[in-house]
């Protein structure tokens, strides 16, 4: 039996706030779903990954829609990264479904490493852009305990 991956444990950090409420809320839900996968026992790993996959698909579709509708200038790079993550998800899910739980755990750990970078480099720009489109200004973000981020 494989034990949960405590080395790559993840918990929400205000360091990942981007200042656009709808995006911040889906990010918090993503982190929660990812934490569930990282903490999952073997019998629950596949269902946790499936839940995370469904959440990622909805989140990426929503972000892609916002980028298209608002004509977000660097949307091509951002949507390509979403597509790459979803392609990796498909490959991993096939392996997990075939019984390779270790690959599922490695993937979840890689997502935990990827997520903060994606938020800070790509989603933060989208968050500022969306806030500006909706409020004609720049967001103010208050971060509590930001030094504890991954």
CORUR-V539409 format. One record per helix or strand of 2 or more residues. SS is the DSSP state (H for helix, E for strand). FROM is the first residue (numbers start at 1). TO is the last residue. If there is no record, write none. Layout:
ss:from:to
SS:FROM:TO
SS:FROM:TO
This chain:
ss:from:to
H:14:16
H:21:38
H:42:70
H:75:97
H:101:135
H:146:148
